Amino acid sequence: MEVILKQDVDKLGKSGSVVRVKDGFARNFLIARGLAVPVTPSSLKQLQQEKQRKTVEQEKLKKESEALKEKLAGLSLTIAALIQDDEKLYGSITNHDIAQALKEEGLDIDKNVIFLDEPIKALGIYEVPIKLHPEVEAKVKVWIVKK
């Protein structure tokens, strides 16, 4: 039996893909739990429309991300931190602190898309990558200065 997956199913396929499975597995597990629908002409048409809608939505998100990347390229954040005698920070600057600094600049960016290899623990200038979209990555310059 062929079914269209409505959600990602481990070891079977991704959402929107057409897969061939045994009849009992399809009826008793996939369709019963709402993970799939049987392949019919109307369900195939609906799948095609859904793919077109997602493509248009992804293009719109990519354009918005490109515009945001341009804003971030010209932005330089300054974060003041307490330091010890040997120019090291008392704590560390994390992606949460950078997200807060961006919020103060008027940009609401989730801390989970800000990628630091490790927290910043010294004064200096850092380029921090921000993944805005799977295909768009911006870099923002962060200055860590003493308070």
C-alpha positions in Angstrom: 0.0 0.0 0.0 1.3 3.5 -0.8 0.8 6.3 1.7 1.7 10.0 1.9 3.5 10.8 5.2 2.1 13.7 7.1 5.0 13.8 9.6 8.6 12.6 9.6 8.7 8.9 10.6 12.0 7.4 11.7 13.5 4.8 9.2 10.6 5.4 6.8 10.7 8.9 5.4 10.1 12.6 5.7 6.9 14.6 5.7 5.3 14.8 2.3 7.0 11.8 0.8 5.2 8.9 -0.8 6.3 5.5 0.5 5.2 1.9 0.0 4.5 -0.1 3.2 2.6 -3.2 4.1 -1.1 -2.9 4.4 -1.4 -3.8 8.1 1.4 -1.3 9.0 -0.3 1.4 7.0 -3.9 0.8 8.4 -3.0 -0.1 12.0 -0.2 2.3 12.7 0.4 5.1 10.2 -3.1 6.0 9.3 -4.5 5.2 12.7 -2.1 7.6 14.4 -2.5 10.3 11.8 1.0 10.0 10.5 0.0 9.2 6.9 -2.9 9.2 4.5 -3.6 6.7 1.6 -2.5 7.8 -1.8 -5.5 9.0 -3.8 -5.7 11.5 -6.7 -7.1 14.1 -4.3 -4.4 13.5 -1.7 -1.7 13.8 -4.4 -3.2 17.1 -5.6 -3.3 18.3 -2.0 0.4 17.2 -1.5 1.4 19.2 -4.6 -0.4 22.3 -3.4 1.2 22.0 0.0 4.7 21.7 -1.6 4.1 24.8 -3.7 2.9 26.7 -0.6 6.0 25.6 1.4 8.3 26.7 -1.5 6.7 30.1 -1.6 6.9 30.5 2.1 10.6 29.4 2.2 11.4 32.0 -0.5 9.7 34.7 1.5 11.6 33.7 4.7 14.9 33.7 2.7 14.3 37.2 1.4 13.5 38.4 4.9 16.6 36.7 6.2 18.7 38.4 3.4 17.4 41.8 4.5 18.1 41.1 8.1 21.6 40.0 7.1 22.3 43.4 5.5 21.2 45.1 8.8 23.5 42.8 10.8 26.5 43.4 8.5 26.6 47.0 9.4 26.0 46.5 13.1 28.6 46.5 15.8 27.6 45.5 19.4 29.4 46.7 22.5 29.0 44.6 25.6 30.5 45.9 28.9 31.7 43.3 31.3 33.4 43.1 34.7 37.0 42.0 34.5 39.7 40.6 36.8 43.2 42.0 37.2 44.6 39.9 34.4 42.1 41.2 31.8 39.9 38.1 32.0 36.1 38.3 32.5 34.6 37.4 35.8 31.9 35.4 34.0 31.6 34.8 30.3 29.6 36.2 27.4 27.2 33.7 25.9 24.7 33.6 23.0 22.1 34.8 25.5 24.0 38.0 26.3 24.5 38.6 22.6 20.8 38.1 22.0 20.0 40.6 24.7 22.4 43.2 23.1 20.7 42.7 19.8 17.3 43.1 21.4 18.5 46.5 22.8 19.4 47.5 19.3 15.8 46.7 18.2 16.5 43.3 16.6 14.6 40.3 18.1 16.8 37.3 17.3 16.5 33.9 19.1 19.5 32.9 21.1 19.5 29.4 19.6 20.5 30.7 16.1 23.6 32.5 17.5 26.5 30.1 17.3 29.5 30.5 19.6 32.1 27.7 19.7 32.6 28.5 23.3 31.6 31.3 25.6 33.7 34.5 25.3 36.0 34.8 28.3 38.3 37.7 27.4 38.2 41.3 26.2 38.4 41.9 22.5 36.6 42.0 19.2 34.8 38.9 18.0 32.9 37.9 14.8 29.8 35.9 15.9 27.9 33.9 13.2 24.1 34.0 13.2 22.2 31.4 11.2 19.1 33.2 10.0 18.0 30.6 7.5 19.4 27.3 6.3 21.0 29.1 3.4 21.7 32.5 5.0 24.3 33.2 7.7 25.2 36.6 9.0 28.2 37.7 11.1 27.9 40.4 13.7 30.9 42.2 15.2 30.9 42.1 19.1 33.2 44.3 21.1 33.8 43.1 24.7 35.0 46.1 26.8 35.6 46.5 30.5 32.9 48.1 32.7 
